Amino acid sequence: MTEISRTSGNSHEDYYSPDTEVTGWAGWVAFAGIMLIMLGFFQAIEGLVALFNDGFYLVRPNGLVVNVDYNTWGWTHLILGAAAVAVGFGLMVGNTFARVAGIAIAMVSAILNLVFISAYPVWSTIVIAIDVIVIYAIVVHGRELKSTN
């Protein structure tokens, strides 16, 4: 019987084959999922504060980059937070759509918090930093978690 062996070259097919060995970096994707869930709760808290106590923030709505009242900001943060929690759980199970949606939600969250930064600078900066970590983990190591399932 003849045995056909594959050479391990640097071809595109070898790099993206479904039987790629899972490395320790798959933990980064699980970390991104957990961070996305936590980010969703942060966004939801920020949204609830904007809805129920708009005097909490440093500036009035006309001092923000986008002149929108805090009720609108509250609902925006609340909806984004709920979506981030759902996508975070999807990311934890290796869902491909969740990887794409996770990147999109983290990007929207970073932009939204950049626009909202004058209202609460420390909180927005922390959320932006978490967004960057989530994007990095999903983009660089997202494929590895899928191959573990």
Secondary structure, DSSP 4 states (H G I P E B T S, - for coil): -PPP-----S-HHHHT-TTPPP-TTHHHHHHHHHHHHHHHHHHHHHHHHHHH-GGGSSS-GGGSSS---HHHHHHHHHHHHHHHHHHHHHHHTT-HHHHHHHHHHHHHHHHHHHHTTTTSHHHHHHHHHHHHHHHHHHHHHHHHHHTT-
